[in-house]
């Protein structure tokens, strides 16, 4: 079996990392076709994967929620040529495996032209009836229609994500739930960074809280900073970079961190490649998303690292964390609840250690890359084997 992965990525996201790990784990002949430039391409090449940049024209995939209807309609003339380009690439492959929401329509058309199976790995919410603007709702309807017309399967990363898709009109029989997973060796066996405190001027006995992820408003880093006002001796590591869509958010966080109550206690580390080591080096990890989060890798990585975690009960997070057993769940956007949960763990080390140990055991049983590779490989085999 040969797989053509199709993606669109400007920044390196958890979805990108999951796709790369899957491509490596399957060990099948594959090509990653990217509809965009960016650091993701170099990362994939550095991992020894074959990559091809597919020119997508200037405007078709560059649209945002505020893009005008006229521009959207004008951009559609690029779609057939791009679909034929992907179909030509897919000639020697069995499956077009779409990893990005923006590539579903193009991937579906290409699969129909080439006579191939198309799969979408759903790592996003689909919300036809959401309160977003009408342009986004129209885009979601087109997405669902394309899936119902062209997709052979949809692999959803959580039941919560799948529910948004089916509620929006997708055929239930398309969907298979495959929870995310990571390689335990990259997180459970990572070494602590012994000099992280001294290098940042953090007292040896100060509680250290980590927050990992892109700097985006819905990731909720500002909620953590607000909660830090109620933990006057604690320090926080904010790990992750700004995105092209929200370049100002990082600056607003840094401005918030300069408040007298927080000054000197919030440390922005930017993008890092030693996430496992950093997770081992903090006392607690916080995942404070304020919006639907389908199945965040960061939460799974933290469980494998054996570090206590406090996360918001949004999207698929409750499918990963069992509240009071493998971590603590709080309402989204509630800085006081977050501060109380952090105090609870800091004041009760045995509880924190129990949650961390049980979380790691549960992750090893349910949330590994090997299990994802097995589930995807079995599903692909069933699909292609029908022929």
C-alpha positions in Angstrom: 0.0 0.0 0.0 1.2 3.5 -0.9 -0.1 6.7 0.7 -0.2 10.3 -0.6 -0.5 12.6 2.5 -2.0 15.9 1.6 -1.7 18.8 4.0 -1.7 22.6 4.3 0.4 24.1 7.1 1.9 27.5 7.6 3.1 26.9 11.2 4.2 23.6 12.7 1.2 22.4 14.7 0.3 19.3 16.7 -1.6 18.0 13.7 1.6 18.2 11.6 3.6 16.4 14.2 1.0 13.7 14.5 0.9 13.2 10.7 4.7 12.9 10.6 4.8 10.4 13.4 2.1 8.4 11.7 3.9 8.4 8.3 7.0 7.2 10.0 5.2 4.6 12.1 3.3 3.1 9.2 6.6 2.4 7.4 4.7 2.4 4.1 5.9 4.1 0.9 4.5 7.6 1.0 4.7 11.1 -0.2 3.8 14.3 1.7 2.2 16.8 -0.7 2.0 20.2 0.9 -0.1 23.0 -0.4 1.9 25.6 1.5 5.4 26.7 2.2 6.7 27.0 5.8 8.9 25.3 8.4 6.8 22.1 8.2 8.4 21.2 4.9 11.9 21.4 6.2 10.9 19.4 9.3 9.5 16.6 7.2 12.5 16.5 5.0 14.8 16.4 8.0 12.9 13.3 9.2 13.8 11.5 6.0 10.3 11.8 4.4 9.7 12.5 0.8 8.0 15.9 0.4 6.6 17.8 -2.6 5.4 21.4 -2.6 2.3 21.7 -4.8 1.7 25.2 -6.1 -1.7 26.3 -5.1 -1.9 29.7 -6.6 -2.0 32.8 -4.5 -5.5 33.2 -3.1 -7.4 29.9 -3.1 -6.0 28.6 0.2 -5.1 32.0 1.7 -8.6 32.9 2.6 -9.6 33.7 6.1 -12.9 34.2 8.0 -13.2 37.8 6.9 -12.4 37.1 3.2 -15.1 38.7 1.0 -17.6 36.6 -1.0 -16.4 38.1 -4.2 -12.8 37.1 -3.5 -13.9 33.6 -2.5 -15.9 33.1 -5.8 -13.0 34.6 -7.9 -10.6 32.1 -6.3 -12.6 29.1 -7.3 -11.2 29.1 -10.8 -7.9 27.7 -9.4 -9.6 24.6 -7.9 -9.8 22.3 -11.0 -6.2 22.8 -12.0 -5.0 22.2 -8.5 -7.2 19.1 -8.1 -5.8 17.7 -11.4 -2.3 18.4 -10.1 -3.0 16.3 -7.0 -4.7 13.6 -9.0 -1.6 13.3 -11.2 0.6 12.9 -8.1 -1.8 10.3 -6.7 -1.6 8.1 -9.8 1.0 5.7 -8.2 -0.7 5.8 -4.7 -3.6 3.8 -3.2 -4.9 6.5 -0.8 -5.1 10.3 -0.6 -4.8 10.9 3.1 -5.9 14.4 3.9 -4.5 15.9 7.1 -5.8 19.5 6.8 -9.3 20.9 6.8 -8.4 23.3 4.0 -7.4 20.4 1.8 -10.5 18.3 2.0 -12.3 19.6 -1.0 -9.2 19.6 -3.2 -8.2 16.1 -1.9 -11.7 14.8 -2.5 -11.9 16.1 -6.1 -8.4 14.7 -6.8 -9.4 11.3 -5.4 -12.5 11.2 -7.6 -10.4 12.2 -10.7 -7.7 9.6 -9.9 -10.1 6.9 -8.8 -8.5 6.6 -5.4 -9.7 6.4 -1.8 -9.8 9.6 0.2 -9.4 9.7 3.9 -9.7 12.8 6.2 -8.0 12.7 9.6 -10.3 15.0 11.5 -8.3 17.0 14.0 -10.7 20.0 14.0 -14.1 20.9 15.1 -16.8 21.0 12.4 -19.6 23.4 13.2 -22.2 24.2 10.6 -24.6 25.5 13.2 -22.1 27.5 15.3 -22.4 31.1 16.1 -19.6 32.0 13.6 -20.2 34.3 10.6 -22.1 33.0 7.6 -18.9 32.7 5.5 -17.5 30.1 8.0 -20.8 28.3 8.1 -20.9 28.1 4.3 -17.3 26.7 4.3 -18.3 24.1 6.8 -21.3 23.0 4.7 -19.1 22.7 1.7 -16.6 20.6 3.8 -19.4 18.2 4.9 -20.8 17.9 1.4 -17.3 17.1 0.1 -16.8 14.4 2.7 -20.2 12.8 2.1 -19.5 12.8 -1.7 -15.8 11.9 -1.8 -14.5 10.4 1.5 -14.1 6.7 2.0 -13.4 7.2 5.8 -13.0 9.9 8.3 -10.6 9.2 11.3 -11.8 11.4 14.1 -9.4 12.1 17.0 -12.1 12.0 19.7 -15.8 11.2 20.1 -16.3 14.9 20.8 -14.8 15.9 17.4 -16.8 13.2 15.6 -20.0 14.4 17.2 -19.5 17.9 15.7 -19.0 16.3 12.3 -22.0 14.1 12.4 -24.2 16.8 13.9 -23.2 19.0 11.0 -24.6 16.4 8.5 -21.8 14.0 7.8 -22.7 10.4 7.2 -22.1 8.5 10.6 -20.9 5.4 8.7 -17.9 7.3 7.5 -16.5 8.0 10.9 -14.0 5.9 12.9 -12.7 7.1 16.3 -8.9 7.0 16.6 -7.7 8.9 19.7 -4.3 10.6 19.4 -1.2 9.0 20.8 2.5 9.7 21.0 5.8 7.8 21.4 6.2 7.2 25.2 10.0 7.1 24.8 10.2 10.7 23.7 8.4 11.9 26.9 8.6 9.3 29.6 12.3 8.9 29.4 13.3 12.5 28.8 15.9 13.9 31.2 15.2 16.9 33.4 16.8 20.2 32.6 18.7 20.7 35.9 19.8 24.3 35.0 16.4 25.6 33.8 15.7 27.4 37.1 19.1 28.9 37.6 19.3 29.9 33.9 16.0 31.9 34.3 16.7 33.1 37.9 13.9 31.0 39.4 14.4 30.1 43.1 15.0 26.4 43.7 12.0 26.1 45.9 9.5 28.1 43.8 6.6 26.2 42.3 7.2 25.9 38.5 4.2 25.7 36.2 4.5 24.9 32.5 2.1 25.8 29.6 2.9 24.4 26.2 1.3 25.3 22.8 1.1 27.9 20.1 0.3 31.4 21.4 -3.3 31.8 20.3 -6.2 33.5 22.1 -8.2 30.2 22.4 -5.2 28.4 23.9 -5.9 30.4 27.1 -2.5 31.5 28.2 -3.9 34.7 29.5 -6.1 32.7 31.9 -3.0 31.1 33.4 -1.4 34.5 33.8 -4.5 35.8 35.6 -4.4 32.7 37.8 -0.8 33.4 38.7 -1.9 36.5 40.6 -3.2 34.1 43.2 0.0 32.1 43.4 2.5 34.8 44.4 5.6 32.5 44.8 5.0 30.4 41.6 6.8 30.9 38.3 5.4 30.0 34.8 7.1 28.8 31.7 5.2 29.7 28.5 6.5 27.4 25.8 5.4 28.1 22.2 5.6 30.7 19.5 3.2 33.2 17.9 1.4 32.3 14.7 1.1 34.2 11.4 -2.7 34.6 12.0 -2.3 36.1 15.5 1.1 37.9 15.7 -0.1 40.4 18.3 -1.3 37.9 20.9 2.2 37.1 22.1 2.9 40.8 22.6 -0.4 41.1 24.6 0.7 38.2 26.8 4.1 39.8 27.4 2.4 43.0 28.3 0.2 41.2 30.8 3.2 39.5 32.3 4.8 42.9 33.0 2.2 43.7 35.6 3.7 44.3 39.0 2.0 41.2 40.4 3.6 39.0 37.7 6.9 40.8 36.8 9.8 38.4 36.8 7.7 35.3 37.3 6.6 34.5 33.7 9.2 33.2 31.3 8.6 33.0 27.6 10.7 30.3 26.0 9.4 30.4 22.4 9.3 27.3 20.3 11.4 24.4 21.8 12.3 21.0 20.5 13.0 19.6 24.1 9.3 19.5 25.2 9.7 16.2 27.0 12.6 17.5 29.1 10.8 20.7 29.9 7.7 18.8 31.0 9.9 16.7 33.4 11.4 20.0 34.7 8.1 21.6 35.9 6.0 20.8 38.9 2.6 21.0 37.0 1.5 21.4 33.4 -1.5 23.6 32.6 -3.6 23.2 29.4 -6.0 26.2 29.7 -7.8 26.1 26.3 -10.9 28.3 26.3 -12.5 26.8 23.2 -13.2 23.3 21.7 -10.0 21.3 21.7 -10.4 18.0 19.8 -7.7 15.9 21.3 -4.6 18.0 22.3 -1.2 16.3 22.0 0.2 18.4 24.8 -2.2 16.7 27.3 -1.1 13.3 26.1 2.6 14.2 26.2 2.2 15.5 29.7 0.6 12.2 30.8 3.5 10.2 29.3 6.0 12.5 31.0 4.5 11.6 34.4 3.8 15.3 35.3 0.6 16.3 37.1 -1.8 18.2 34.8 -4.6 20.7 35.1 -6.7 21.1 32.0 -10.0 22.7 30.9 -12.9 20.3 30.2 -13.3 21.3 26.6 -13.8 19.1 23.4 -12.1 15.8 23.7 -10.0 16.6 26.8 -12.3 14.6 29.1 -11.7 11.6 26.9 -8.0 11.9 27.7 -8.1 12.9 31.4 -10.3 11.3 34.0 -11.0 14.0 36.5 -9.6 13.3 39.9 -7.9 10.1 38.7 -5.4 11.0 36.0 -5.5 14.8 36.3 -7.7 17.7 37.3 -10.4 19.2 35.0 -11.7 22.8 35.4 -14.2 25.0 33.5 -12.7 27.0 30.6 -11.8 30.7 31.1 -12.0 30.4 34.9 -8.8 31.8 36.4 -10.0 31.3 40.0 -10.8 27.7 39.4 -7.4 27.2 37.8 -5.7 28.9 40.7 -7.6 26.7 43.2 -6.7 23.5 41.3 -3.0 24.5 41.2 -3.0 25.3 45.0 -4.6 21.9 45.6 -1.8 20.0 43.8 1.0 22.2 45.2 -0.4 21.8 48.8 -0.9 18.0 48.4 2.2 16.4 46.8 1.0 12.8 47.4 -2.2 13.7 45.4 -0.1 15.3 42.6 2.1 12.2 42.4 -0.8 9.8 42.4 -2.5 11.6 39.6 0.8 11.7 37.6 1.4 8.0 38.1 -2.1 7.0 37.2 -2.1 9.3 34.2 1.1 7.8 32.9 -0.2 4.3 33.3 -3.4 5.2 31.5 -1.5 6.9 28.7 0.7 3.8 28.2 -2.4 1.7 28.0 -4.5 3.9 25.6 -2.6 6.8 24.1 0.5 5.5 22.3 1.7 6.1 18.8 1.9 2.3 18.3 -1.8 2.0 19.0 -2.6 4.8 16.5 -0.4 3.2 13.8 -2.1 -0.1 14.4 -5.6 1.3 14.2 -4.9 3.4 11.1 -3.0 0.6 9.4 -5.8 -1.9 10.1 -8.4 0.6 8.8 -6.4 1.3 5.7 -5.9 -2.4 5.0 -9.7 -3.0 5.3 -10.4 -0.2 2.9 -7.9 -1.1 0.2 -8.4 -4.8 0.8 -12.1 -4.4 -0.3 -10.7 -4.2 -3.8 
